[in-house]
Amino acid sequence: MEDFEFNCWRCWEVNFIQGRPKGFWSTTHYELPGEWDCWSCGTANTTPDD
């Protein structure tokens, strides 16, 4: 598991999203959830495609 930082679009609070490795041996490609809720304001956010 790897933590990624994203800012909420509404309150700009930093959120840490956990990503899982895509493959058994992969250390560079992670799978992230498509949507997540901000811990501060509860707003639904989407994960960027980058």
CHARMM internal coordinates of N, CA and C (Angstrom, degrees):
IC EDIT
DIST 1 N 1 CA 1.4526
DIST 1 CA 1 C 1.5256
ANGL 1 N 1 CA 1 C 108.94
DIST 1 C 2 N 1.3084
ANGL 1 CA 1 C 2 N 114.43
DIHE 1 N 1 CA 1 C 2 N 141.94
DIST 2 N 2 CA 1.4549
ANGL 1 C 2 N 2 CA 121.80
DIHE 1 CA 1 C 2 N 2 CA -179.68
DIST 2 CA 2 C 1.5301
ANGL 2 N 2 CA 2 C 107.74
DIHE 1 C 2 N 2 CA 2 C -132.67
DIST 2 C 3 N 1.3315
ANGL 2 CA 2 C 3 N 117.15
DIHE 2 N 2 CA 2 C 3 N 139.75
DIST 3 N 3 CA 1.4614
ANGL 2 C 3 N 3 CA 121.28
DIHE 2 CA 2 C 3 N 3 CA 178.16
DIST 3 CA 3 C 1.5244
ANGL 3 N 3 CA 3 C 110.32
DIHE 2 C 3 N 3 CA 3 C -94.32
DIST 3 C 4 N 1.3463
ANGL 3 CA 3 C 4 N 115.70
DIHE 3 N 3 CA 3 C 4 N 136.06
DIST 4 N 4 CA 1.4548
ANGL 3 C 4 N 4 CA 122.43
DIHE 3 CA 3 C 4 N 4 CA 177.36
DIST 4 CA 4 C 1.5227
ANGL 4 N 4 CA 4 C 107.70
DIHE 3 C 4 N 4 CA 4 C -121.74
DIST 4 C 5 N 1.3308
ANGL 4 CA 4 C 5 N 116.73
DIHE 4 N 4 CA 4 C 5 N 142.92
DIST 5 N 5 CA 1.4599
ANGL 4 C 5 N 5 CA 122.08
DIHE 4 CA 4 C 5 N 5 CA -179.71
DIST 5 CA 5 C 1.5238
ANGL 5 N 5 CA 5 C 110.59
DIHE 4 C 5 N 5 CA 5 C -99.29
DIST 5 C 6 N 1.3340
ANGL 5 CA 5 C 6 N 115.21
DIHE 5 N 5 CA 5 C 6 N 131.73
DIST 6 N 6 CA 1.4650
ANGL 5 C 6 N 6 CA 121.94
DIHE 5 CA 5 C 6 N 6 CA 174.12
DIST 6 CA 6 C 1.5147
ANGL 6 N 6 CA 6 C 108.21
DIHE 5 C 6 N 6 CA 6 C -136.26
DIST 6 C 7 N 1.3293
ANGL 6 CA 6 C 7 N 116.74
DIHE 6 N 6 CA 6 C 7 N 144.95
DIST 7 N 7 CA 1.4566
ANGL 6 C 7 N 7 CA 121.50
DIHE 6 CA 6 C 7 N 7 CA 176.36
DIST 7 CA 7 C 1.5151
ANGL 7 N 7 CA 7 C 109.73
DIHE 6 C 7 N 7 CA 7 C -94.55
DIST 7 C 8 N 1.3180
ANGL 7 CA 7 C 8 N 116.01
DIHE 7 N 7 CA 7 C 8 N 140.14
DIST 8 N 8 CA 1.4579
ANGL 7 C 8 N 8 CA 122.19
DIHE 7 CA 7 C 8 N 8 CA 175.63
DIST 8 CA 8 C 1.5311
ANGL 8 N 8 CA 8 C 108.58
DIHE 7 C 8 N 8 CA 8 C -67.30
DIST 8 C 9 N 1.3211
ANGL 8 CA 8 C 9 N 116.63
DIHE 8 N 8 CA 8 C 9 N 139.62
DIST 9 N 9 CA 1.4656
ANGL 8 C 9 N 9 CA 120.09
DIHE 8 CA 8 C 9 N 9 CA -178.75
DIST 9 CA 9 C 1.5255
ANGL 9 N 9 CA 9 C 112.15
DIHE 8 C 9 N 9 CA 9 C -71.79
DIST 9 C 10 N 1.3168
ANGL 9 CA 9 C 10 N 117.95
DIHE 9 N 9 CA 9 C 10 N -22.52
DIST 10 N 10 CA 1.4698
ANGL 9 C 10 N 10 CA 120.10
DIHE 9 CA 9 C 10 N 10 CA -177.16
DIST 10 CA 10 C 1.5312
ANGL 10 N 10 CA 10 C 112.82
DIHE 9 C 10 N 10 CA 10 C -93.01
DIST 10 C 11 N 1.3189
ANGL 10 CA 10 C 11 N 117.92
DIHE 10 N 10 CA 10 C 11 N -50.92
DIST 11 N 11 CA 1.4682
ANGL 10 C 11 N 11 CA 120.14
DIHE 10 CA 10 C 11 N 11 CA -174.37
DIST 11 CA 11 C 1.5366
ANGL 11 N 11 CA 11 C 113.18
DIHE 10 C 11 N 11 CA 11 C -107.52
DIST 11 C 12 N 1.3324
ANGL 11 CA 11 C 12 N 117.95
DIHE 11 N 11 CA 11 C 12 N -4.61
DIST 12 N 12 CA 1.4653
ANGL 11 C 12 N 12 CA 124.81
DIHE 11 CA 11 C 12 N 12 CA 179.21
DIST 12 CA 12 C 1.5134
ANGL 12 N 12 CA 12 C 113.50
DIHE 11 C 12 N 12 CA 12 C 61.72
DIST 12 C 13 N 1.3304
ANGL 12 CA 12 C 13 N 118.07
DIHE 12 N 12 CA 12 C 13 N 19.08
DIST 13 N 13 CA 1.4600
ANGL 12 C 13 N 13 CA 121.18
DIHE 12 CA 12 C 13 N 13 CA 175.89
DIST 13 CA 13 C 1.5301
ANGL 13 N 13 CA 13 C 109.12
DIHE 12 C 13 N 13 CA 13 C -74.90
DIST 13 C 14 N 1.3335
ANGL 13 CA 13 C 14 N 116.94
DIHE 13 N 13 CA 13 C 14 N 143.15
DIST 14 N 14 CA 1.4630
ANGL 13 C 14 N 14 CA 121.75
DIHE 13 CA 13 C 14 N 14 CA -180.00
DIST 14 CA 14 C 1.5228
ANGL 14 N 14 CA 14 C 109.64
DIHE 13 C 14 N 14 CA 14 C -76.66
DIST 14 C 15 N 1.3331
ANGL 14 CA 14 C 15 N 116.21
DIHE 14 N 14 CA 14 C 15 N 131.57
DIST 15 N 15 CA 1.4591
ANGL 14 C 15 N 15 CA 122.96
DIHE 14 CA 14 C 15 N 15 CA 177.38
DIST 15 CA 15 C 1.5225
ANGL 15 N 15 CA 15 C 108.25
DIHE 14 C 15 N 15 CA 15 C -119.96
DIST 15 C 16 N 1.3284
ANGL 15 CA 15 C 16 N 116.85
DIHE 15 N 15 CA 15 C 16 N 141.17
DIST 16 N 16 CA 1.4593
ANGL 15 C 16 N 16 CA 122.10
DIHE 15 CA 15 C 16 N 16 CA 177.87
DIST 16 CA 16 C 1.5181
ANGL 16 N 16 CA 16 C 108.30
DIHE 15 C 16 N 16 CA 16 C -105.32
DIST 16 C 17 N 1.3428
ANGL 16 CA 16 C 17 N 115.91
DIHE 16 N 16 CA 16 C 17 N 118.45
DIST 17 N 17 CA 1.4562
ANGL 16 C 17 N 17 CA 122.45
DIHE 16 CA 16 C 17 N 17 CA -178.41
DIST 17 CA 17 C 1.5230
ANGL 17 N 17 CA 17 C 108.07
DIHE 16 C 17 N 17 CA 17 C -110.38
DIST 17 C 18 N 1.3360
ANGL 17 CA 17 C 18 N 116.35
DIHE 17 N 17 CA 17 C 18 N 131.30
DIST 18 N 18 CA 1.4624
ANGL 17 C 18 N 18 CA 120.03
DIHE 17 CA 17 C 18 N 18 CA 179.95
DIST 18 CA 18 C 1.5148
ANGL 18 N 18 CA 18 C 110.88
DIHE 17 C 18 N 18 CA 18 C -87.43
DIST 18 C 19 N 1.3293
ANGL 18 CA 18 C 19 N 115.17
DIHE 18 N 18 CA 18 C 19 N 131.87
DIST 19 N 19 CA 1.4505
ANGL 18 C 19 N 19 CA 121.56
DIHE 18 CA 18 C 19 N 19 CA 177.06
DIST 19 CA 19 C 1.5164
ANGL 19 N 19 CA 19 C 110.34
DIHE 18 C 19 N 19 CA 19 C -111.23
DIST 19 C 20 N 1.3269
ANGL 19 CA 19 C 20 N 116.01
DIHE 19 N 19 CA 19 C 20 N 144.76
DIST 20 N 20 CA 1.4626
ANGL 19 C 20 N 20 CA 121.44
DIHE 19 CA 19 C 20 N 20 CA 177.78
DIST 20 CA 20 C 1.5227
ANGL 20 N 20 CA 20 C 109.06
DIHE 19 C 20 N 20 CA 20 C -102.86
DIST 20 C 21 N 1.3200
ANGL 20 CA 20 C 21 N 117.82
DIHE 20 N 20 CA 20 C 21 N 142.86
DIST 21 N 21 CA 1.4661
ANGL 20 C 21 N 21 CA 119.78
DIHE 20 CA 20 C 21 N 21 CA 176.26
DIST 21 CA 21 C 1.5229
ANGL 21 N 21 CA 21 C 110.27
DIHE 20 C 21 N 21 CA 21 C -58.96
DIST 21 C 22 N 1.3450
ANGL 21 CA 21 C 22 N 117.08
DIHE 21 N 21 CA 21 C 22 N 139.94
DIST 22 N 22 CA 1.4613
ANGL 21 C 22 N 22 CA 121.88
DIHE 21 CA 21 C 22 N 22 CA -178.55
DIST 22 CA 22 C 1.5201
ANGL 22 N 22 CA 22 C 112.30
DIHE 21 C 22 N 22 CA 22 C -72.01
DIST 22 C 23 N 1.3061
ANGL 22 CA 22 C 23 N 117.55
DIHE 22 N 22 CA 22 C 23 N -33.53
DIST 23 N 23 CA 1.4566
ANGL 22 C 23 N 23 CA 121.22
DIHE 22 CA 22 C 23 N 23 CA -179.61
DIST 23 CA 23 C 1.5147
ANGL 23 N 23 CA 23 C 110.72
DIHE 22 C 23 N 23 CA 23 C -125.63
DIST 23 C 24 N 1.3051
ANGL 23 CA 23 C 24 N 116.11
DIHE 23 N 23 CA 23 C 24 N 172.66
DIST 24 N 24 CA 1.4587
ANGL 23 C 24 N 24 CA 120.78
DIHE 23 CA 23 C 24 N 24 CA -177.91
DIST 24 CA 24 C 1.5311
ANGL 24 N 24 CA 24 C 111.70
DIHE 23 C 24 N 24 CA 24 C -64.36
DIST 24 C 25 N 1.3180
ANGL 24 CA 24 C 25 N 118.05
DIHE 24 N 24 CA 24 C 25 N -39.90
DIST 25 N 25 CA 1.4603
ANGL 24 C 25 N 25 CA 122.18
DIHE 24 CA 24 C 25 N 25 CA -176.58
DIST 25 CA 25 C 1.5264
ANGL 25 N 25 CA 25 C 113.10
DIHE 24 C 25 N 25 CA 25 C -102.83
DIST 25 C 26 N 1.3013
ANGL 25 CA 25 C 26 N 118.85
DIHE 25 N 25 CA 25 C 26 N 0.17
DIST 26 N 26 CA 1.4605
ANGL 25 C 26 N 26 CA 121.70
DIHE 25 CA 25 C 26 N 26 CA -173.73
DIST 26 CA 26 C 1.5269
ANGL 26 N 26 CA 26 C 111.92
DIHE 25 C 26 N 26 CA 26 C -75.05
DIST 26 C 27 N 1.3350
ANGL 26 CA 26 C 27 N 115.81
DIHE 26 N 26 CA 26 C 27 N 132.74
DIST 27 N 27 CA 1.4647
ANGL 26 C 27 N 27 CA 121.28
DIHE 26 CA 26 C 27 N 27 CA 173.72
DIST 27 CA 27 C 1.5243
ANGL 27 N 27 CA 27 C 111.21
DIHE 26 C 27 N 27 CA 27 C -121.82
DIST 27 C 28 N 1.3436
ANGL 27 CA 27 C 28 N 117.40
DIHE 27 N 27 CA 27 C 28 N 2.85
DIST 28 N 28 CA 1.4575
ANGL 27 C 28 N 28 CA 120.24
DIHE 27 CA 27 C 28 N 28 CA -178.26
DIST 28 CA 28 C 1.5249
ANGL 28 N 28 CA 28 C 113.12
DIHE 27 C 28 N 28 CA 28 C -118.82
DIST 28 C 29 N 1.3195
ANGL 28 CA 28 C 29 N 119.25
DIHE 28 N 28 CA 28 C 29 N -16.61
DIST 29 N 29 CA 1.4661
ANGL 28 C 29 N 29 CA 122.41
DIHE 28 CA 28 C 29 N 29 CA -178.48
DIST 29 CA 29 C 1.5266
ANGL 29 N 29 CA 29 C 109.39
DIHE 28 C 29 N 29 CA 29 C -116.10
DIST 29 C 30 N 1.3238
ANGL 29 CA 29 C 30 N 114.80
DIHE 29 N 29 CA 29 C 30 N 122.42
DIST 30 N 30 CA 1.4615
ANGL 29 C 30 N 30 CA 120.02
DIHE 29 CA 29 C 30 N 30 CA -177.31
DIST 30 CA 30 C 1.5188
ANGL 30 N 30 CA 30 C 110.51
DIHE 29 C 30 N 30 CA 30 C -123.32
DIST 30 C 31 N 1.3028
ANGL 30 CA 30 C 31 N 115.48
DIHE 30 N 30 CA 30 C 31 N 148.57
DIST 31 N 31 CA 1.4637
ANGL 30 C 31 N 31 CA 122.81
DIHE 30 CA 30 C 31 N 31 CA 177.74
DIST 31 CA 31 C 1.5275
ANGL 31 N 31 CA 31 C 107.75
DIHE 30 C 31 N 31 CA 31 C -100.66
DIST 31 C 32 N 1.3348
ANGL 31 CA 31 C 32 N 115.70
DIHE 31 N 31 CA 31 C 32 N 123.16
DIST 32 N 32 CA 1.4637
ANGL 31 C 32 N 32 CA 121.71
DIHE 31 CA 31 C 32 N 32 CA -179.21
DIST 32 CA 32 C 1.5182
ANGL 32 N 32 CA 32 C 109.78
DIHE 31 C 32 N 32 CA 32 C -113.33
DIST 32 C 33 N 1.3420
ANGL 32 CA 32 C 33 N 117.80
DIHE 32 N 32 CA 32 C 33 N 152.09
DIST 33 N 33 CA 1.4630
ANGL 32 C 33 N 33 CA 119.24
DIHE 32 CA 32 C 33 N 33 CA 176.20
DIST 33 CA 33 C 1.5232
ANGL 33 N 33 CA 33 C 110.66
DIHE 32 C 33 N 33 CA 33 C -65.35
DIST 33 C 34 N 1.3185
ANGL 33 CA 33 C 34 N 117.77
DIHE 33 N 33 CA 33 C 34 N 146.91
DIST 34 N 34 CA 1.4582
ANGL 33 C 34 N 34 CA 122.41
DIHE 33 CA 33 C 34 N 34 CA -179.58
DIST 34 CA 34 C 1.5121
ANGL 34 N 34 CA 34 C 112.79
DIHE 33 C 34 N 34 CA 34 C -71.67
DIST 34 C 35 N 1.3368
ANGL 34 CA 34 C 35 N 116.42
DIHE 34 N 34 CA 34 C 35 N -31.59
DIST 35 N 35 CA 1.4646
ANGL 34 C 35 N 35 CA 121.22
DIHE 34 CA 34 C 35 N 35 CA 178.97
DIST 35 CA 35 C 1.5215
ANGL 35 N 35 CA 35 C 109.40
DIHE 34 C 35 N 35 CA 35 C -135.67
DIST 35 C 36 N 1.3122
ANGL 35 CA 35 C 36 N 116.04
DIHE 35 N 35 CA 35 C 36 N 149.87
DIST 36 N 36 CA 1.4572
ANGL 35 C 36 N 36 CA 122.23
DIHE 35 CA 35 C 36 N 36 CA 177.68
DIST 36 CA 36 C 1.5236
ANGL 36 N 36 CA 36 C 108.84
DIHE 35 C 36 N 36 CA 36 C -152.32
DIST 36 C 37 N 1.3179
ANGL 36 CA 36 C 37 N 116.16
DIHE 36 N 36 CA 36 C 37 N 155.82
DIST 37 N 37 CA 1.4668
ANGL 36 C 37 N 37 CA 122.19
DIHE 36 CA 36 C 37 N 37 CA -179.38
DIST 37 CA 37 C 1.5215
ANGL 37 N 37 CA 37 C 109.83
DIHE 36 C 37 N 37 CA 37 C -101.31
DIST 37 C 38 N 1.3141
ANGL 37 CA 37 C 38 N 115.66
DIHE 37 N 37 CA 37 C 38 N 138.13
DIST 38 N 38 CA 1.4614
ANGL 37 C 38 N 38 CA 121.73
DIHE 37 CA 37 C 38 N 38 CA 177.85
DIST 38 CA 38 C 1.5273
ANGL 38 N 38 CA 38 C 109.35
DIHE 37 C 38 N 38 CA 38 C -66.50
DIST 38 C 39 N 1.3279
ANGL 38 CA 38 C 39 N 116.62
DIHE 38 N 38 CA 38 C 39 N 135.78
DIST 39 N 39 CA 1.4547
ANGL 38 C 39 N 39 CA 120.02
DIHE 38 CA 38 C 39 N 39 CA -179.88
DIST 39 CA 39 C 1.5264
ANGL 39 N 39 CA 39 C 111.62
DIHE 38 C 39 N 39 CA 39 C -71.33
DIST 39 C 40 N 1.3358
ANGL 39 CA 39 C 40 N 117.99
DIHE 39 N 39 CA 39 C 40 N -24.40
DIST 40 N 40 CA 1.4523
ANGL 39 C 40 N 40 CA 121.64
DIHE 39 CA 39 C 40 N 40 CA -175.25
DIST 40 CA 40 C 1.5330
ANGL 40 N 40 CA 40 C 113.08
DIHE 39 C 40 N 40 CA 40 C -87.18
DIST 40 C 41 N 1.3534
ANGL 40 CA 40 C 41 N 116.57
DIHE 40 N 40 CA 40 C 41 N -51.86
DIST 41 N 41 CA 1.4676
ANGL 40 C 41 N 41 CA 119.16
DIHE 40 CA 40 C 41 N 41 CA -174.62
DIST 41 CA 41 C 1.5326
ANGL 41 N 41 CA 41 C 113.10
DIHE 40 C 41 N 41 CA 41 C -110.41
DIST 41 C 42 N 1.3379
ANGL 41 CA 41 C 42 N 117.86
DIHE 41 N 41 CA 41 C 42 N -10.16
DIST 42 N 42 CA 1.4538
ANGL 41 C 42 N 42 CA 120.96
DIHE 41 CA 41 C 42 N 42 CA 176.86
DIST 42 CA 42 C 1.5223
ANGL 42 N 42 CA 42 C 114.89
DIHE 41 C 42 N 42 CA 42 C 81.42
DIST 42 C 43 N 1.3220
ANGL 42 CA 42 C 43 N 118.31
DIHE 42 N 42 CA 42 C 43 N 5.59
DIST 43 N 43 CA 1.4632
ANGL 42 C 43 N 43 CA 122.23
DIHE 42 CA 42 C 43 N 43 CA -178.97
DIST 43 CA 43 C 1.5216
ANGL 43 N 43 CA 43 C 110.44
DIHE 42 C 43 N 43 CA 43 C -72.02
DIST 43 C 44 N 1.3281
ANGL 43 CA 43 C 44 N 116.62
DIHE 43 N 43 CA 43 C 44 N 139.69
DIST 44 N 44 CA 1.4604
ANGL 43 C 44 N 44 CA 121.65
DIHE 43 CA 43 C 44 N 44 CA 176.16
DIST 44 CA 44 C 1.5250
ANGL 44 N 44 CA 44 C 109.69
DIHE 43 C 44 N 44 CA 44 C -74.42
DIST 44 C 45 N 1.3175
ANGL 44 CA 44 C 45 N 116.81
DIHE 44 N 44 CA 44 C 45 N 133.40
DIST 45 N 45 CA 1.4548
ANGL 44 C 45 N 45 CA 123.77
DIHE 44 CA 44 C 45 N 45 CA 179.87
DIST 45 CA 45 C 1.5191
ANGL 45 N 45 CA 45 C 108.94
DIHE 44 C 45 N 45 CA 45 C -124.94
DIST 45 C 46 N 1.3235
ANGL 45 CA 45 C 46 N 117.03
DIHE 45 N 45 CA 45 C 46 N 157.78
DIST 46 N 46 CA 1.4571
ANGL 45 C 46 N 46 CA 121.48
DIHE 45 CA 45 C 46 N 46 CA 174.99
DIST 46 CA 46 C 1.5213
ANGL 46 N 46 CA 46 C 108.79
DIHE 45 C 46 N 46 CA 46 C -112.91
DIST 46 C 47 N 1.3246
ANGL 46 CA 46 C 47 N 115.50
DIHE 46 N 46 CA 46 C 47 N 148.04
DIST 47 N 47 CA 1.4465
ANGL 46 C 47 N 47 CA 121.53
DIHE 46 CA 46 C 47 N 47 CA 178.82
DIST 47 CA 47 C 1.5258
ANGL 47 N 47 CA 47 C 108.64
DIHE 46 C 47 N 47 CA 47 C -79.57
DIST 47 C 48 N 1.3473
ANGL 47 CA 47 C 48 N 117.97
DIHE 47 N 47 CA 47 C 48 N 131.52
DIST 48 N 48 CA 1.4679
ANGL 47 C 48 N 48 CA 119.55
DIHE 47 CA 47 C 48 N 48 CA 178.08
DIST 48 CA 48 C 1.5294
ANGL 48 N 48 CA 48 C 111.19
DIHE 47 C 48 N 48 CA 48 C -64.28
DIST 48 C 49 N 1.3273
ANGL 48 CA 48 C 49 N 116.85
DIHE 48 N 48 CA 48 C 49 N 153.27
DIST 49 N 49 CA 1.4548
ANGL 48 C 49 N 49 CA 121.90
DIHE 48 CA 48 C 49 N 49 CA -179.10
DIST 49 CA 49 C 1.5228
ANGL 49 N 49 CA 49 C 113.83
DIHE 48 C 49 N 49 CA 49 C -79.03
DIST 49 C 50 N 1.3027
ANGL 49 CA 49 C 50 N 118.53
DIHE 49 N 49 CA 49 C 50 N -10.48
DIST 50 N 50 CA 1.4797
ANGL 49 C 50 N 50 CA 121.38
DIHE 49 CA 49 C 50 N 50 CA -175.29
DIST 50 CA 50 C 1.4910
ANGL 50 N 50 CA 50 C 110.82
DIHE 49 C 50 N 50 CA 50 C -60.12
END
COOR INIT
IC SEED 1 N 1 CA 1 C
IC BUILD
